[in-house]
Structure formats: structure tokens, C-alpha cells
Amino acid sequence: MTATRPKPRPGVLDIDAYVPGKSSAPGVAKVYKLSSNETPLGPSPKAITAYNEVGRHLEDYPDGSASELREAIGRAFGLDPARIVCGAGSDDLLNLIARAYLADGDEAIHTTHGFLVYPIATLGTGAKPVVAPEKDYTADVDAILARVTPKTKVVFLANPNNPTGTYVPFDEVKRLHKALPPHVLFVIDAAYAEYVRRNDYEAGIELVATSENVVMCRTFSKIHGLAAVRLGWMYGPAHVVDAINRIRGPFNVNASAIAAGIAAIEDTAHQERSREHNSKWLDWLTTEIGKLGLKVTPSVANFILIHFPETQGRTAGDANAFLMQRGLIVRQVGAYKLPNALRMSVGSEEANRLVVKALADFLGKSA
């Protein structure tokens, strides 16, 4: 039968579009947005100044290779700038990786509660997303390896993982990589790496430096507080970087993002303040919410996953509605196959205390 209108390629209409965290609560005077893992400290003042300076020259195209930004990242981490690619957020780079390395009939593996962009990017290329079950809300190396087939071309690993906040120790990451066929691209998504304070964690730099089939993606949206300008970066082998550069947009990073990114990554004092705030309140929230009888998955990132019973009137949906009435916006994670949980960003002291008090009221307990 002759088509009466253009049709998207197979797989596109199978995609469940990504839905970002809510940012408003109708009828509430003051809102505390804790749904998108944004830093409560905001960006470095130096980054704001650098961003504003660019506004005086909006007629100029940005540097198409983001060379000064790549050099700043290289200095910060001791990396070769030639092996860095920048993008409009790390999700831009994840989609570019999928476009470059996946085709019809290929397979890409991600874990049950992994970042929703992985299956979206996979399906968009005509490839098949393959789900590996997790263990205690944590990626399971053996489960991932059990799902590798001759069709597998990419393995996505969020480490730490969003929305669970769990992580895979570096020894396990190395074990996973060692067992993968050499033609499989291992993508380590380390968007929350700056928050992790564990001796057995490594973001992926070492593995990329010594391998031909590993890339690491990072973002400026979290600890650097530049979510609005959309900025991320990838470190990889020269041949992967070459492939990504051939298909990315010629000006995929805008000038304001470049300037703000350079200033942000050089302001290490601001990063440390953000880390200290997060460590203090991550521990506090985990403890205080646990005292209310709710299970909190141990997190190393800047958010927590709170589990609710399926009891009528006490479900995650009920809790979300209760919090929303008080202007406390958290994230429902049913799309992540976690219908009985809510994800909460670590916020300001005021927001954190208000959430604990509201949850206590919701459960009929004292906080």
C-alpha cells in the first residue's frame, strides 16, 4: 500500500519520549525544585561573569572545536585535549555515540534502572536495547556479560547510576571491560563522578587511557551548575573521537557554554563547597528519612531514592501529591521501572528540612 505521508524509520515510534522533572506546583506560592538533581549552590560566580561577557558578541560564531574548553578540561584532569569532544550536554554525546556505532539489527546493553537516554538513543538508530537486571539497585557485571551476543556493539554503564545513586567499584568495572569483546564500545557515563567519595571508585579516565574500546562521558550540569547552557564532554581513544567529530554539528557547543565551562572547571574552590554541602546533607537526609521507616537506597551522588510501601494512602504517588501541595517537587520514577519510589535531589538546608518534616506529616510521625 502506498504511504500517504512520511514515516519515521523503524524503532522511532517505539521510543517513549524523555520526560524531564517537573518544575512547578500550581497554586503554591514558593516552590522547591528537587526533581532534576540541580545543585542548590548554583554555578560559580566566575562562570556567570564569563557567560555574561559573551553577550557583548552574540554576532560571532563559537569556536567549532571548543579548543579552549578542551584545553581547560585537559589541564584539570591531566588529559590530552585532542582526545576530548564537547557537546550540548552529555546526552548529546550519548546520542552521537549511538549514531556512530549502532545500526539496524545491532544491540546495545543497559541496566534495568539505567538512564532513559540509553534506550532512546539506541532505538533511534534502529538498534535493539537489551536490558540487564540489577542487583540491589546496582549494575550487575555478570548479568551484563550474560547478555552480550555477536550483535552487541555498545554497553552503557551509568556510574554512579541515576536514579538509584549506586555505583560499581572500579575493580568490577575493569572486570566487565576485560570480558567484553574488543569490538564492543564500553560507554561509562560518569555524570555524577565529582560527588563520589569512595576509595574504590574511579570515573573511567584510567580505563580510557589504557584501552581502545572505552569512552567516558561527563557533564557540567551537576556540580558545576550549568544545566541551563547544556554542556558535556567525552574522553575517548583517538579513533572514537575522530568518528564522533565527523558526525557532530559544527557548532554543537555555544559560545556562552564554552566561556562558562572554562571558568567553572577552573573554580575548584566552588566545586569543593558544592561537594561539602552535598556530603553533609546526603548523609543527613539518608539518616532522617530512614528514621521515618522509609528505605533509602545508599547513594554516592547528589540525590536519594526513597522507597514507599504499596499500602493505600502511603504509596509513592500519594507521597508525591502530598509533597507537591507544599511546593516540594521531587521526581516520580515509574519510567525507570521504580513505581514505588521517589527520587529527591539534595537541596538547600531549608528544602531538605522541609521535605523531612513533610514526609513525617505524611506518615503521621514526628520528625
Buried (B, 14 or more C-beta within 10 A) or exposed (E): EEEEEEEEEEBEEEBEEEEEBBEEBEEBEEBBBBBBBBBBBBBBEBBBEBBEBBEEEEEEEBBEBBBBBBBBBBEEBEBEBBBBBBBBBBBBBBBBBBBBBBEEEBBBBBBBBBBBBBBBBBBBBBBBBBBBEBEEBBBBBEBBBEBBEEEBBBBBBBBBBBBBBBBBBBEBBBBBBEEBEEEBBBBBBBBBBBBBEEEEBBBBBBBBBEBEBBBBBBBBBBBBBBBEBBBBBBBBBEEBBBBBBEEBEEBBBBBBBBBBBBBBBBBEEBBEBBBEBBBEBBEBBBEBBEEBEBEBBBBBBBBBBBBBBEEEEBBBBBBBEBBBEBBBBBBBBEBBEBBBBBBBBBBBEEBBBBBBBBBBBBBEEEB
